[in-house]
Amino acid sequence: MKVEIQPDVRHIAAQLGADVPYALKALAGQLADDPDMGRPSGLPGILSVTVDGDMFEDCPDLSVGYIREPDRIEIRFLRATPSTEPATDAPAQEQAREQEQEQEQDRDQLADPAAAAVTVREVADAWRRITGWLKHHAPNSYAALRAGASPAAIAALEADLDIRIPLELQVLWLLTAGDDGGDGWGCLPGNRALMPLDAVAAAYRLKMDAQAHEETLNTRRTEYDRITVWKATWIPVVASGPADNASGLYLDTATGYLGSWSRYNDGPCDELDTLVTYLEEAADMLEAPALATRDKPGLICGALVWLSGIDPDQGDRWQPLTG
C-alpha cells in the first residue's frame, strides 16, 4: 500500500519536534502494512490514529488524520495532542460530556462510506489541481494560501455557529483554511478568496443579526412583503477579496449549492454550483484558459489575477494565459 504525506504535513512535523518527522515516517510504514488501523474521526471519510510521543526523544503525542483509498493512503493532517492521561482534578461530569460528544461525532458519520470517499476525493483532487497550478505558475498566490485547519478548529466552528459543516467544506478547510491573497488578489475566479475560519464566523453572525432584525420587521409586513436576507443553513465560504468581506459566496447546507451574499442585504442569488463543481471549473479554466467562459485567468508579477476582477489601471500589466 502506497502512503503519501502532504507537504504541509511534513512542514508541520518539522516544527513540532526534532523526532516528529521520524515518528511520522514510522507511522507511514505501519499504515502501509495495516491501512485500517485508524478509527473514524469527527470528519467523515477521514481516519485518525494517535502516536505515543514517549516512544521518541523529542516528540509530543500526535494525532494524525488520513484518507484510505483502495490503492493508496494520504496523510492529511497532523497536530500535537495533550497527554492522554486524565487529569486527577478534572470533574468526572466534564470527562463524561467529552466522551459523549466524541461518541456523537462517530454516530454522525455518513451512512455511505463509499459516497463520502468520493466526495473527499473530488474536493481534494480539484483543490490539488488548483494549488499545483499555482505552485508552478503563480508562486505569489500559492504562498498566500494558509495551511489547513485542524479538525478541532473545524469542530469548534461548528459548535460556535451551531450548524453542521458539510463534508466537502470540511475537506477543503483541512487542505487550506483561507487565502491571504497573492499581491492582494484571491486565487478563485473573480479574484475571490477562500475565507479564514474567523472571518466565516464573523460574517455568519453579522448576517444572522441582520436576519433577526428583518424578522422583527416581518411581523409588521404582509406575507408577500417579508424579507429573508439570510438563513441559518447558509455558511459564508468565499469573499469578494482577501481584504473585502462585503460580499461573496455561501454554501447552503440544506441543498449543497452555492449562492451569492452581500453585506448590504441584497437579495441572495443561487449560483447553481456545488462546491465541487465550482472548484473543478476553476481548475479547468487554469489548465485550459482558452476554453474558459466565466472568467479569464492571467498573471501580474507572479500572482494569479482573473480578468473580471482587475482594476482598469492594472490592465496594461495583466498577462493573459494561453493554452
N, C-alpha and C positions, 0 to 999 in steps of 0.2 A: 504494500500500500504506500503510495507516494504522499509525503507530508510536506506542505508548503507553509512557510511562515511569512506573513505580510511584512514589508519593510518597516512600517510604523511600529509594529510589534517588536521587531529587533531593536529599533531605536529606544523604545520604552524600556526594554530589557537592559540595555546598556546603562540606563540612568538609575535603575532600581538597585543595582549592586554588582560587584565585580564578578560574582559567580552566577548571576541570573541568566546570562546568555548560555552558559554551560548547562544550567538546570533546564532551560527551555529546550536545548538540543537533546538532552537526555529524555525529556518527556516526548519529544517528537519520535524518538526511537521506540518508546513504549507504545505510542499511538499507532505506529506502523505495524506493530505486532498485534495490538488489541485495539482496533479503531472504535469499539463500542464501550470503552472503559469509562467514559464520561456519563454524567447524568443530565437530564433536562434542566436547562437554565430557565430564568424568567423570560427568555426570548425564544419564541417558537422556532424550531429548526436549528437551534444552536445548543450544543452540548457543552457542559462545563466540567472541568476537572481541577483538583487542587494539587499543589506541590508543597510538601513539607520542607520549609526553609532550613530546618535544623539538620537536614541531610547534607547541607552545603555550608561553606565557611561564611561567605558574605552574600546571603540570600534571604529575604523575608519569605513568609508564607505567601504563596501565589495562587491566584485564581485565573485559569486560562480557559477561554472560550474558543470552540472550533466548530466548523461545519463539516459533516461527514457525507461525502458523496460516494457513489459506487466504486470509483477507481482512485479517489484522492481524498485527502483531508487538508483543510485550510485553517490554520490558526489565525483567528481574527482579533482577539483582544487579550490583554494581559494587564493585571493590576495586583498590587500588593494588598494583602488582607490582614486584618488584625489576627492575633493569636486565637486559635480555635478553643483554647482553654476557657471555660466560663468564668466570669468574674464572680468572686465569692460574695461580693456585696450587691450584685445585681438582683433586683427583685424577681422572684420566680414568675410573677404575673407578666412582667415585661418579656422575659425569655419565652414564655408560652405564647405571647402575642406574636413575637417574631417568628416562632416556629409555625404558627397558624398561617401567617402571611406567606411564608415560603411554601407551605403545602397548597395554599390557594393559588399561588402562581403556577405550580405544577399542574393543578386541575384545569387551569385556564389555557393549557396548550391546545393548539389546533387539533381538531378531531382527525384530520387527514394529514399525516406527516409528509406524504408524498407531495401534496399540494403546497405545503409550507416550504419544502425543499426547493420546489420550482420557483416560488416567489423569491426566496433568498438568492437563488442562482441568477434570476433575471435582474434583480436590482444590482447585485454585486457585479455581474458582467457588464451592464450598461455603465455603471459608475467607473469600473475599471477601464473601459474604452475611453471615457471622457478624461480621466486622470492620466491614462497612458499617453493620450494625445497631448495633453497639457505639458507633461513632463518633457516631451521631445520637441515641442514646437512653441510653447508659451511658458517658459520656466518661471516668469514672474507670477503668473496666475497659479501655477502649480504650487509655488512656495506660499501663496496666500491661503491655501486650504488648511483648516485646522485639523488636528488629529481627531480620531474617532472618540465618541463619548463612551464612558464606561456603562455597563448595564445598570449599575447603581444610580448613575446620574439620570438615566432614562426612566428608571423606576421612580426616582424622586420627582421627576417632572410629571409623571402620571399621577402621583399622589397629590402634587401641588394643584394640578388642573382638574383632578377628579375625573379623568377621562382615559379610556383605554387607547393606547397608541397602537395603530395598525402595524402588522409585521413588516410591511415594506418600508415604512418610515423608521422603524426601529433598526432595520438592517442598514439603511442609508446613514443614520446617525452613528451607528457603530463604526462605519467607514470614515465619515467626515462629519464633524459636529459644527459646521459653519464655514463660511468663506469671508475672509477679511478683505478680499478684493485685490487683484493684481493691478497696481497703479491706479486704484480707485474703481476698477470695473469688475463686476461679478462675472463668473465664468459661464453662467447659464444664458440662454437666448434672451435678447433684450438687455444684456449686461446685468441681469438679475443675480442675486446672491442667495445661497443657502443660509438661512438664519441660524445663528447660535442659539443654544437652548435657553439662555436667559432672555434673549430677545423674543423668542417664541412665547415664553411665559408672560412677558410684559405686554406683548401685543394681544394675547388672548384675554388677559384681564381687562385691558383697555376696551376691547370690543364687547366683552360681556357686560361691562359697566354701561357702555353705550346702549346695548340692547335693554338693559334693566331700565334705563331712562325712557326708552321708547315704549316699554311695557306699561310704564306709568301713564304715558300719554295715550297709549292704545285703549286704556279704559274709558277714555272720553271720545274715542273715534268709532266710526262705524266699522263693521267687519271688513268692508271693502277697502277702507282707508287705513287699516292697521299696517304698520311698518315693521319689517324684520331686517335688521342690519347685520345680525349675527346669530348663529345657532351654536348650542353647546357642543355639537358634534364636529364643529369646524376647527381644525388646527392650522394656524399660520405656519407656513413652511419656507416660502421663498419671498424675499423682499425685493423691492424695485431696485435696490442697490446696496452695496456693503454699508454705506452710511446713511441710507434712506429707507426707513421703515414706514413710510407714509402709505404704501400700497404694496401689493404682491399677490401671491397665490396661497390659498389654503387647501388642505386635504380634508374632504368630508368623510369622516369615519363611517357614516351610515351608508354611503353609496360607493366609496372608493374613488370618487372622481375629484379632480382639482377644480377650483373656482377662483375668481378674482376678488380681492378685497381692497378696501381703501379706508384710510383713517378718517376720511371726510364723509363716511357713511353713504357713499354712492351705492346704488343698487348692486348686489353681488351678481356675478356673471359666471355661468358654467363654462369650463374650458373643454369639456368632453374628452379629457385626457386622464388616464390614471397616472400615478407617479411613475410606474414602469414605462408606459408609452412615452411620457414626457422626457424621461432620461434617455430612452432609446432613440428618440428623434433628435435630441441634442447631439448624441454620439454620431448618428447618421450624418448630420449636417457638417460636423467637424471632419469626418472621414471622407465625405463626398460633397464638398461645398458647391460644386457645380449643379448638384441636384437639389440643393436646399431651397425651400419655398417660403417658410415662415420668416426666416431671417438669414442674413449672410454673415459668416464669420470672417474675421480679418485680424491683423496684428498691428500693434503700436508698441514699438520698443520692447519686445519680449512679452507683452501681455495680450491675451485674447480680448478682442473688442468686437462686439456684434454691431452691425450697421444700423439697426433700428434704434439703438440707444446712444449713438455717437453724437457729440456736440458738433455743431457746424464748424467751429473754429479748429476742430481736430481732424476735419475731413482730409486735409492735404497730407496728414501723417499716417492715415489709415491705409494699410496694405491688404487688399482682398486676397483670400486664399483661392488657389486654383486646384483642380484635380477632380 
